[in-house]
Amino acid sequence: MKADHETFHSLSNHSLSNNDKMSDKPCCAQGGLPTVCQTTTKCTVTVFGMTINNVTLDEVFAAVTRQIEAREPGYILTPNVDHVCTFQTSAEFREAYRNAFLVLADGTPIMWAARALGMPIKQKISGSDLVYWLTEYAARKGYSIFFFGAAEGVAGEAAAILQARYPGLKVAGAYSPPLGFDKDPKANAEAVRIVRDAAPDICYVALGSPKQDVWNLRHYRDTGVPIQIGVGASLDFVAGRTKRAPVWMQKVGLEWAWRLVQEPRRLWRRYLVNDMQIIPLFLKELRNKRQSRRRHSLSNGDKL
């Protein structure tokens, strides 16, 4: 099946040289993260309680290389609006953010919110784009990739397509576990074993969010993979099973609308009910920002 490459962006455009109660504390892993940034720009921004790495693609590659060379297990999160809303209600999802190796801004609305709050993020790095970018980088560096999840056969198809596109890519394996495997201790243990025995440098986990992100939290140390990343529907996009939104819709923050039209019965509640929480959450963030500025201004006035 022909893959959908309409939204593919070559690395030539991103030079390789160049507890149950919601806490007010930002959630993000700290181990090694300060070394990701290689400029004087602030390395992280915090929006909606989530700490996001303010990095470029080149800085991500540098961090990935260090992680793989150290053989330290870790995983990457790519927050979008759905992540923000789940983050507010799920303690385990917040725990996933606290332990992540990298947190990269995926959704355009996240970029808009950060900018409006005076904390612009340098680059949008969505999981669906990162699958292409990171795969090309892995092929150049000789890193191996395991393709895990998606419907039966999709992981293998995606692996073959990417291997043909990027000659030299090392595919460590592909496995689509049975539906509900994560609730079956035996099937889950088998899935972990398959990934661990393949010993890849990178593993794409396509189980959908928040399932994939919670699975990574629970098992990243069991698999021992340096870079696990939840990629959602990305393998379906690569394999041509699902068509990704046109680039213009991605840029104006309407990719959710495209997906809703494609799968209305499955996604209507997520996008039209659950994710609408983002509006009052943003207004609260904006109000808090203005109050903070006002207090700061009054404090400076008292000092005069």
C-alpha positions, 0 to 999 in steps of 0.5 A: 500500500502506498504511504502518504508522504504529503506532510513529509518534511526532509531533514534538509529543512532542519540541518543536522549541523545547525500523587492523585491530587493535582499538584501545582508543581510542574511535571517533567523529568529533570534527569539530564534535561538541562544539557539538552539546550545549547543556547542561552534561550530558556530550556523549558517552558511551563504551560497548563502545569506541563513542563515542555523542553524548549528545543530545536530538532537539532538539540533533540538529535543531540539529546537522543545521541547522548541517551543512546550512547549512555544506554540509559532507558527513557521515553519521549512525550509529545503533548497536544491539546488532548494531552493537556486535558488528560493531564488535568485529570489523570494522576498516572498521566502526570506521573508519565510527564514527571519521568519523561526524558524529553517533552516536545510540543506537538500541537499548534494550540500549545505553541499559540498558548505558550506565545500568548503567555510570553513563553514562545517555544522555538519549534513545533515537533509533532510525533507524526513528523518526528517519525520521519525525522528521527528515522532518517537520523537513525539511518544516518547514525546506524541506530536500530528501530523497533516498530511496536503497536498499531493494528495487525500488520501495520507496524511491519508495513511502516517499517518496510516503507521507511526502510525503503525510503532510508537505505541502511535503516536497521529495523530491529523488529515489528510487533503488533500485540493483541487488542487488550494485551496491556490488561493481560499480564501474560500477553503484556509480559510477552510484549515487553520481552519481545521488545527487550530481546530485540534490544533496539536503540529506538522504539516507536510505540503506537498504542494511542494516547494516553495508553501508549504513554502510560505503557512507556512509563510502566515498562521503559525500564523493563524494555531497556530501550534508550528512546521509546516514543509514543507515536499514536496514529503515525504508523498508520500514516506511514503505511497509508492506512490513514491519510494525515491532514493537509499541511495547511490544516496542520499549520492553522491548528485544524488537524483535529478537525480532519481526524474528526471527519475521518473517524467521527464515531470514535473521536467526537467525544475526545475533540468536541467534549473532552478537549474543549477544556482547553479554553477555560484552562487557557483563560485561567493561565492568562488570568494568572499571568496578568495577576502575576504581572500586576503584583510584580508591577506593584512590588516594583512601585513599592520599592521606588 
